[in-house]
């Protein structure tokens, strides 16, 4: 007796869960183009016609490779190895076929290696089969002009809107166009009539980033095993740092800055983490690894060490073909093993060492305040170079690098390409030049503008702001008050003639510049920074204390759909996060479980979770339901005073699915998978989610 193993179409749905979000799926498709040796891949998003098209000029596919495409979870490629295109192989899981179905159900491929072919698959038809091994994909020859591959996907309404919303933020579309650290691979993203490209990205060249604020340029190559510090293109310090692994190689390139408050906002958004802090980018085998913990610039703050250099961007480049290099489904964490632990440990130690070295020199850089005097005492009038060196502070670490040049009563001190001119006090100092007699009688005073305060924090949504009221006092060179109409006001470089700033509804900062051109003394400029922030308030559940679970609004809100949820929120907010991570993580997951159970028991939503069993999928279903109708969002916005747009941005199904999935791992496989940031993020999401559930159950307008 013989039988055959039959595989139901449902397995496709199960396997697709390996690709948790649209962005991960899109990255999988770009990786396929990269592996195919493409010089350029273009992603086109047509919101009107609900089409997503991926076009590359790679090597294309022949019949054999098309068959391999449909061999799910099997790949002839080995991750991390150099392929025939001299690139590190990206795909190895055979997930390229599944990735397309994250966006829509009908997909058409066109490809040409030597001959052109066209074929298509309908997802709903595929998963309905009792045995997908019997599913036939019809492949047709087609006259195609150029070598490469084109994939066209009919987008679902949800996915079209989700992609448009996601790519509306610069940091998100830049993660796609800069997904690869390879200037020979161009990624273009075309969203309707807007085109974004990885070409001409000068903002990614570290030495081009705000040069006036640069303090150190730091490099480390595992092959050299040396940490090198540069200042103004001069090597100022070199220190050995042992690297002993033969399982991977490492290249670190950092730029460390010294900013005044709010000065960092000139840095491209790609270099910001979710907490709006600067961070280096991590590339593993040339592909972006969206992880903000492996090399955290705030490492010393978390360790409560004062020696901190957290104004840092750059690149951490890791190369390895070892099979132990593996990631979680959303490619934000390593899967824990001997090699990944080794990488984490090394990056932790070298991060500490770089900060230790840099902090030691920070006192004198970048301003080079290394002299004891602003003007040299008269005793230095006849000093030689060695004696003039005594004017340098004793603890200046680069004292031996300073060159000195004396010219009569002026001495020039130079180091690392920068010079300081210092006068020697002479015997005649203090005597007035006879020609200047009476000059003080006609001397002009400097014109000035004084503002109320240099930095002001304003909660959103803000009222309209009369910028003229931010000026405390303004006088010209004759001591007369300056009329407000004669003061030019710019906001982020744009002139505001009416001097009124419109209401601000999203968190941001605005640079306001006040300027006046005095007829005698010239231009005077003063600057104000307005920081617009989202206020937070507690979720009021029986005198709830406000800690982890909060709402981004200044209006109180009462939850009453389930008393157990109230108790859990109360207990979570009574705990310190440190030392109670596991308890809080499990309790947060329980809030989602109880909330979902309350919806199931509500007669309003008896079939909402039909054929959905996993908690994260049920939560996604709730978010999808509530965002499907604009008036649902409006109802919640009105009840909570959360801005409508902010609420829409908070209700991201993919982010909820990812966070709850991590919480499940944290609960069942120790807190290795759940960082402190993950817990805080999950708590914020829980606060929003219980509001959504409360309104779904109790608000008669949401049905």
Helices and strands as residue ranges (DSSP letters): H 10-16, H 22-35, E 40-46, E 51-56, H 63-69, H 96-99, G 100-102, E 106-112, E 116-122, H 123-127, G 132-134, E 139-141, E 148-154, H 157-166, H 170-177, E 186-191, E 194-197, G 202-204, G 206-208, G 211-213, E 214-221, E 226-231, E 234-240, E 249-257, G 263-266, G 269-271, E 281-284, E 287-289, H 299-302, E 312-319, H 338-362, G 378-380, H 385-388, G 389-391, G 399-401, E 403-407, E 410-415, E 418-423, G 434-436, G 439-442, E 448-451, E 455-460, E 465-466, G 467-470, E 471-475, G 484-486, E 488-491, E 494-495, E 500-501, E 508-518, E 522-534, E 537-540, E 550-551, E 557-558, H 563-573, H 581-601, G 603-605, H 615-627, H 630-640, H 644-650, H 653-668, G 671-673, H 676-698
